[in-house]
Each structure stands twice: as C-alpha cells, then as structure tokens.
Amino acid sequence: MDNALDMTYQVVEALFGPDSAVPWWAWVAPFVLIFANQLMPMVAPDPAGAGSGKKGKKSKK
C-alpha cells in the first residue's frame, strides 16, 4: 500500500511540482475553462452545434 501511495505522490509531484515540465499557471487555464461552464452556464457560450439551430425530423404519414 505504501508503494502505491509513494508512486502516486511521485506522479503528482512530477505534474505539479517545482521541477515539472509544465508550469503551474499553465494548468490553471484548462481547469478554469472546464469548470467555468459548470459554475456559470449562462455566461459561457454553448459549443457550436449544440442543438441550437437543428430541428427534429418530420414524421412521414
């Protein structure tokens, strides 16, 4: 169990730590973009083709 926790700690440290290849501020933008739509759905625009202009098919009789 300790080995699994140590490995997890090393992975997290490699991603977010001071010696990581990606700086900490580069992780902020994706998280903000992902959660902004969840926290403020009326402010964030809908993605293109989200059903805003499509109509249902007419049934043939």
C-alpha positions as CSV (number, residue, x, y, z in Angstrom):
1,M,0.0,0.0,0.0
2,D,2.9,2.4,0.8
3,N,4.4,1.7,-2.6
4,A,1.2,2.7,-4.3
5,L,1.0,5.9,-2.3
6,D,4.6,6.7,-3.0
7,M,4.1,6.2,-6.7
8,T,1.0,8.4,-6.7
9,Y,2.9,11.1,-4.8
10,Q,5.7,11.0,-7.4
11,V,3.3,11.3,-10.3
12,V,1.5,14.3,-8.8
13,E,4.8,15.9,-7.9
14,A,6.1,15.4,-11.4
15,L,3.0,17.0,-12.9
16,F,2.5,19.9,-10.5
17,G,5.8,20.2,-8.5
18,P,8.5,22.8,-8.9
19,D,10.5,20.6,-11.2
20,S,7.6,19.8,-13.6
21,A,7.9,20.4,-17.3
22,V,4.6,22.3,-17.3
23,P,4.5,25.4,-15.1
24,W,1.7,25.7,-12.5
25,W,0.0,28.6,-14.3
26,A,-0.4,26.5,-17.5
27,W,-2.7,24.1,-15.5
28,V,-5.0,26.9,-14.4
29,A,-6.5,27.8,-17.8
30,P,-7.8,24.3,-18.7
31,F,-9.4,24.0,-15.2
32,V,-11.0,27.4,-15.5
33,L,-12.4,26.7,-18.9
34,I,-13.8,23.3,-17.9
35,F,-15.3,24.5,-14.6
36,A,-16.5,27.9,-15.8
37,N,-19.1,26.3,-18.0
38,Q,-20.3,24.2,-15.0
39,L,-20.3,27.1,-12.5
40,M,-21.7,29.8,-14.8
41,P,-23.7,28.1,-17.6
42,M,-25.5,31.3,-18.6
43,V,-22.2,33.3,-19.0
44,A,-20.3,30.7,-21.0
45,P,-21.4,30.3,-24.7
46,D,-22.7,27.0,-25.9
47,P,-20.4,25.0,-28.1
48,A,-21.0,25.1,-31.9
49,G,-23.7,22.7,-33.0
50,A,-25.2,22.2,-29.6
51,G,-28.6,21.8,-31.0
52,S,-29.5,25.5,-31.1
53,G,-30.3,25.5,-34.8
54,K,-31.4,22.0,-35.6
55,K,-35.0,20.9,-35.9
56,G,-36.4,17.5,-35.4
57,K,-37.2,15.3,-38.4
58,K,-40.8,15.4,-39.5
59,S,-42.7,12.2,-39.3
60,K,-44.0,10.7,-42.5
61,K,-47.6,9.6,-42.5
